[in-house]
Amino acid sequence: MRLHDFTAPSTQAARAAFQLAASYHSPALLNHVVRSWLWAEAFALLEERRNVDHELLYTSAMLHDMGIVPAFDNVALSYEEAGGHVAVALTAGAGWAPDRRQRALDVIVRHNWPSVDPAMDVEGYLLEVATGLDISGSRADVLPRDFVQEVLSTYPRLTLADEFTAGVTDQARRKPTTAAHRLVHDGVPAKLAHHPLEQNPNA
């Protein structure tokens, strides 16, 4: 498994999603969303997941944290819901049908669930396990070590731990009924501070 095994979809929605992420995210958060897509595709390959909508997965991965960005921070909705609605708007402009736009919202919302049944939503499952790896360190020893090193070398973590902790903690304080509060309560700041890829990225 190598980085060049995975190619971003060359569709209008995928290109626009990356451009939007690159315009609004810091370098650390942009690298996070790209790594999340790569981890998701790697888990799909490793687990031999069939019938993955790769355009949907990529677009959702690029936009899954847009609700943390001040420009898209919703006054009441959780950040994953806000990001999901950004995806609905973007994919509507790309000509997606209403049910597929809803899928983008579903995938992004579900990435913050404690777990997702792949039989119900394979793209939601893949994004959930991928972000679980990148944020909480879950399943950090499952993907091939050389591949993980290559991804981290190309898309380093930079200041992700500090930035994500600040963003999710702020959202948890202002919106205590949302998933951000659960993440903070479940110890995400500590998990980021002691993340296995932060502590020893070349192990």
C-alpha positions in Angstrom: 0.0 0.0 0.0 1.5 3.3 -1.1 0.3 6.9 -1.3 0.2 6.8 -5.1 -2.3 4.0 -4.9 -5.0 6.6 -4.0 -6.1 9.3 -6.5 -8.6 12.0 -5.6 -11.7 11.9 -7.9 -11.5 14.4 -10.7 -15.1 15.6 -10.5 -16.5 19.0 -10.1 -17.7 18.3 -6.6 -14.4 16.8 -5.5 -12.3 19.6 -6.9 -14.6 22.2 -5.3 -14.6 20.5 -2.0 -10.8 20.5 -1.9 -10.7 24.1 -3.0 -13.1 25.2 -0.3 -11.2 23.2 2.4 -7.9 24.8 1.2 -9.4 28.3 1.3 -10.8 28.1 4.8 -8.7 25.6 6.7 -5.3 26.2 8.3 -2.5 24.0 6.9 -2.9 21.7 9.9 -6.6 21.2 9.4 -6.2 20.8 5.7 -3.7 18.1 6.2 -6.1 16.5 8.7 -9.0 16.3 6.2 -6.7 14.9 3.4 -5.2 12.3 5.8 -8.7 11.4 6.9 -9.6 10.6 3.3 -6.4 8.6 2.8 -7.0 6.6 6.0 -10.6 6.0 4.9 -9.5 4.7 1.5 -6.8 2.6 3.1 -9.3 1.0 5.5 -11.6 0.3 2.6 -8.8 -1.5 0.7 -7.6 -3.4 3.8 -11.1 -4.5 4.7 -12.0 -5.2 1.1 -15.1 -2.9 1.3 -17.1 -3.1 -1.9 -19.5 -0.6 -3.5 -17.8 2.5 -1.9 -18.9 5.8 -3.5 -15.4 7.3 -3.7 -16.6 10.7 -4.8 -19.0 10.9 -1.9 -16.3 9.7 0.5 -13.7 12.2 -0.8 -16.1 15.2 -0.8 -17.4 14.4 2.7 -13.8 14.0 4.0 -12.8 17.3 2.6 -15.7 19.1 4.2 -16.3 17.2 7.5 -14.7 19.8 9.7 -15.9 23.0 8.0 -18.3 23.7 10.9 -15.3 24.4 13.1 -14.2 27.2 10.8 -15.5 30.6 12.1 -17.1 31.4 8.7 -19.3 28.3 8.9 -19.7 28.0 12.7 -23.4 27.6 13.2 -25.0 29.4 16.2 -27.0 26.3 17.3 -26.0 23.2 15.2 -23.1 21.0 16.0 -20.1 21.5 13.9 -20.5 18.2 12.0 -24.1 19.2 11.1 -23.0 22.6 10.0 -20.3 21.0 7.8 -22.8 18.6 6.4 -25.0 21.5 5.3 -22.0 23.1 3.6 -21.6 19.8 1.7 -25.3 19.9 0.7 -24.9 23.4 -0.7 -21.7 22.6 -2.6 -23.0 19.3 -4.1 -26.2 21.0 -5.1 -24.1 23.4 -7.1 -22.3 20.4 -8.6 -25.6 19.0 -9.8 -26.0 16.2 -7.3 -29.5 14.8 -6.9 -31.3 15.7 -3.6 -30.9 12.1 -2.1 -27.1 12.1 -2.8 -26.7 15.6 -1.3 -28.4 14.1 1.8 -25.9 11.3 1.8 -23.1 13.8 2.1 -24.8 15.3 5.1 -25.4 11.9 6.6 -21.8 10.8 6.1 -20.4 13.9 7.7 -22.8 13.8 10.7 -22.1 10.1 11.2 -18.3 10.6 11.3 -18.8 11.9 14.8 -20.9 8.9 16.0 -19.2 6.6 18.5 -19.5 3.9 15.8 -21.1 3.4 12.4 -22.4 0.1 11.0 -20.8 -0.4 7.6 -23.8 -2.4 6.5 -25.9 0.8 7.0 -23.5 3.4 5.7 -20.1 2.3 4.4 -18.9 5.8 3.6 -20.0 7.0 7.1 -18.2 4.0 8.6 -15.0 4.7 6.7 -14.9 8.4 7.6 -15.7 7.5 11.3 -12.8 5.0 11.6 -10.5 7.3 9.6 -11.1 10.4 11.8 -11.0 8.1 14.9 -7.4 7.2 13.9 -6.4 10.8 13.1 -8.0 12.5 16.1 -8.1 9.8 18.9 -5.5 7.4 17.8 -7.9 4.5 17.4 -6.6 1.5 15.4 -3.2 3.2 15.0 -1.4 -0.1 14.4 -3.8 -1.5 11.8 -2.6 0.2 8.6 0.8 -0.7 7.1 3.5 1.2 8.9 5.3 2.3 5.7 2.1 3.7 4.3 1.4 5.6 7.5 4.9 7.1 7.5 4.6 8.1 3.9 1.2 9.9 4.6 2.6 11.7 7.6 5.7 12.8 5.8 3.6 14.2 2.9 0.8 15.6 5.1 2.3 16.3 8.5 0.2 16.8 11.6 1.7 20.3 12.3 -0.4 22.1 15.0 -3.5 19.8 14.7 -3.6 18.8 18.3 -3.7 22.4 19.6 -6.1 23.7 16.9 -8.6 20.9 17.0 -8.6 20.9 20.8 -9.2 24.7 20.9 -12.0 24.4 18.3 -13.9 21.5 19.8 -13.5 22.8 23.3 -15.0 26.1 22.3 -17.9 24.5 20.5 -18.5 22.2 23.5 -18.7 25.2 25.8 -21.1 27.2 23.6 -23.2 24.2 22.4 -23.3 21.7 25.3 -25.9 19.4 23.7 -23.8 18.7 20.7 -21.3 16.0 19.8 -18.4 18.4 20.6 -19.3 18.2 24.3 -19.3 14.4 24.2 -15.9 14.4 22.5 -14.4 16.7 25.1 -16.1 14.7 27.9 -14.6 11.5 26.4 -11.1 13.0 26.6 -10.3 14.0 23.0 -8.0 16.8 24.2 -5.9 14.3 26.1 -6.0 11.7 23.3 -4.7 14.4 20.9 -2.0 15.4 23.3 -0.8 11.8 23.7 -1.6 10.7 20.1 0.6 7.8 19.0 1.3 9.6 15.7 2.2 12.8 17.6 4.4 11.0 20.1 6.3 8.8 17.7 5.3 9.4 14.1 8.1 7.3 12.7 7.5 4.3 14.8 
